[in-house]
């Protein structure tokens, strides 16, 4: 057993490597001290559209230098879901041609997805999305229609986490960017 120290060093090196490969050890953000599995995420049920947007509540937000449309969030409709953490809001898009599109939407910051709940009509009423069409879609940062990427990255999901309150989101819209966004 002349080379016992070689075996000892190999064991220490192996244990150190195994620990380095496990980023969720005690003290790390992902470590579960309770040894219980997290409950699966569930979306809040029966999400109803808010009151139709009013001009005085609209807050314009920046999308990109090449955007030809104007984008607004009705600040009075901004809400963060109690149980699901989804940031819900009314989006108003004014096209360069003069048309106005109104929709009630939500962003799931944790999954970086968005959902369309309802479309606004010109008479001030809502048409809910049909059941098969209500699905979460990935937020993509593309040159065209990148308003969901701008809302999530710059206003509602700073550092990948949902805002804590509607007031925090309204403040981000007022400032033109969330203080903690990249």
Secondary structure, DSSP 8 states (H G I E B T S, - for coil): -TTHHHHHHHHHHHHHHHHHH-S-STTSTT--TT----------SS----S---GGGEEEE---TT--SEEEEEEEEEEE-TTT--EEEEEEEE-TTS-EEEEEEEEETTTTEEEEEEEE-TTS-EEE--GGG---EE----SSS-HHHHIIIIII-GGGS--SSHHHHHHHHHHTS-TT--
